[in-house]
Amino acid sequence: DMYEGNYIRLRLFCGDIRKLPDETISTVPGGVPVRLSVLERSSHTTLLMLTYLFEDNERRPDLKIQIYHDSRQADVLSRNCRISGRDIRLWEKQFDSMLLCRWRLNRFLYKWLGYLEHQGHSFKDSNQ
C-alpha cells in the first residue's frame, strides 16, 4: 500500500511523470527550493532524484525514487548519507534491517511529499 500511496502522491505532486523535464526546481516564498531530476526513463519505469537545494549548496535528502508505471508504484531505492556522502544501498544490509530501512525510507517519502504539498511545492506546471 505504501508504494501505491507514494505513486499517488507523486502523481498529484508532478502531474504526468512521463512528461517531466530532465530537471526542474520548485520554489515557494519563504521555503527551501526543491529539485526534481529525471535520471533514467524507459517505457515502464522512471528513476527520479528529489532533494532540497539549501543555500550552502548542500543537497539532502537526495532520494532516488523508482517509478513503476504499469503497477502504479513508487519505491525509494536509496538516499545519500549525510555523514559519509556515499549512497546507502539496501542490498548491503541484513534482510530484516533491509526491510525496516526500506519501510522507513518509503514512509519518509510519503510524509515528505505531504509536507511539500502543504508548503505549496509542485512540479505540475513543469510538464505541460
Buried (B, 14 or more C-beta within 10 A) or exposed (E): EBBEBBBBBBBEBBBEBEEBEEEBEBEEEEEBBBBBBBEEBEEEEBBBBBBBBEEEEEEEBBBBBBBBBEEEBBBBBBBBEEEEEEBBEBEEBEEEEBEEBBEEBBBBBBEBBBEBEEBEBBBBEBBE
